[in-house]
Amino acid sequence: MAHVQYIIAYYLVMVILSTSLMVLCVVLFLICKKTPIDSEETLPVKLSAQAYSLIDIDAATDGFNHRRIVGKGRLGTVYVGVLEKGEKLVAFKRIHQLLVLKNAGFGFSSLLKWFSSAQHPNIVPIIGFSEAPGERIIVMELVRMASLDFYLHQNVNGTSLLDWNKRIRIVAGAGKGLQYLHEMVAPSIVHGCVKSSNILIDVNFCARISDYGLNFLAPFEKRGLVGYVDYEYWNGSGASKESDVYGLGVVILEILSGRGCQEGLLVKWALPLIKEMCFSELLDPRLAIPSNMKPLVRLAKVASACVGNSRKCRPSMAQVANMLNNLETEICM
């Protein structure tokens, strides 16, 4: 009798377990039906730089015609052209041949594909590249206005176009772009040469960071770099997120004073004035001193924190961008 009761109990337990398992399967099926797994078509597409033949780029620039040149720098010459019929104008940065020879076999295409993954309103997108014997070319979106350096130091009418509010918005945008490169791109991208000529300004006076990550082409080329990087850079530490913060600090001093970097002399001149609160001497004399000085005083203190401290004590780009964003919000209220 006890044996029969044991068998009945055993089968009763098995029925309960089977029923529970069936109920669980039904519940899981309904959940999966309501929340389907994303297909490849619904997942965000990660952009990658397209490889172009040298023949295509040669045709787009009319054989690298000098009339197509829109800029020259320490890394190369920038041409403007159209790759395909009906396509918008793009910029072609032709790297200096000496730098190409020095960096032969450096993995140029891999690096450009990495950099092209960066997509942000405050950076200039990299569209593609071309790699051939003796040639390295970067294809970028064309920003249809000049650099911050041009407005501040070269164009006689540029100052009137950049009032204090525009200057704060421009440097705040630059901070956002650099923060994105440092914090949101994986692996992060160190610019390596943050300066006013690498901050382009579009038709809406929005800052667009260019030439990010390209410092590997000429890490020890002093022309155009001295004064925009900290002393640790030259002592063997090289480019870093901290040196980018320093460079942005120098740019802020340029915006405040209207003066050029002058290979580091700007920092030596400006820091004592900020410490002594001598803003009448510091600020660009071509612009009227505003009635509300608080935003400019705070901007000067941000610059001082960027350039007046060692790398260990320097704020991160995220902290700097946050301070600049608060300033931008304040002036827009």
C-alpha positions, 0 to 999 in steps of 0.5 A: 500500500505504501509502495502504491502511494509512493508511485502516485506521489511521484507521478503527481510531482512529475505532472506538476513539474511538467505543467510548470515547465510548459507555462514557463515556455509559453511566458518566454515565448510571449516575451520574445514575441513582444520584444524581438531581437534587432536585426542587422538592418535595425542596428546602427551602422558604424561608418568607415572611411572609403578607399579611393583610387589616386586616379579618382582623386587626381581627376577630382582635383584637376591633377592637384591644380594649384587653383584648387588649393584652399589651405596649407599646413604642417601636415599637408596641402588641402584641395577642394574638388568633387569625387562624383557627378552630382556629389557635394564638394569635399576637401582633400588633404594631401600629406607632404611626401616627406612625411609619407616616406617617414611613416611608410607602413604605419597602418595609415588606412587602419587609422583613418578607418578608426578616425572616420568612426567619429561623428559629432556636430563639432568635428569635421567628418573623415569620408575616405582616404587614398593610399598609393606609393609616395601618396597619402590623402585624406578625404574630408567634409568641406567646411565652407568657412575659414578657421578661427585663426583666420578670423582672429589673426588674419582677416582685418574684418574678422574681429567685427564678425566674432563678438564676445558671445560668438567667441564663447560659443565657438570655444564651447563647441570646440570643447564639446568636439574634443570631449567627444573624441576623448570620451565617446570614441572607442578607442579614444582619439587624442587630437595631438595639435589643438590650435586655432587653425585646426578649429574651423567655423561653419556658416552658422559660426559653429566650431568644427575640429579638424586634423584630429589624430593626425599628429602621428604623422609629425610628432616632433615637427615643431613648426606650428606646434610649439606653444600649443602643447605643454612642456611634458610633450617635448620631454618624451611624454608626447601627445595626450589628452592632457596636452589637448586640454593645454592646447584648448587653454591656449586657444581660449587665451587667443579668443580673449586677447586677440593675440597669436600663440607666439610659440608660448609667449602668449601663455607667459604674458597672459597668466600673470594678468589673469592672476592679478585680475588685470582684464582691461589689459588682457582682453582684445582691444578691438572689442568693447569691454562688455558691461557684464564681465563675469563670463569673460572672467570665468573664461579666463579662469578656465584658460588658467586651469588648462595652461597653468597646471601640470598634467596631473593637476590639469582638469579633464576635457570633460570638466573643461567642456562642462564649464564652457557649456555652462558659460554658453548657456549663461550668455544665451539666457 
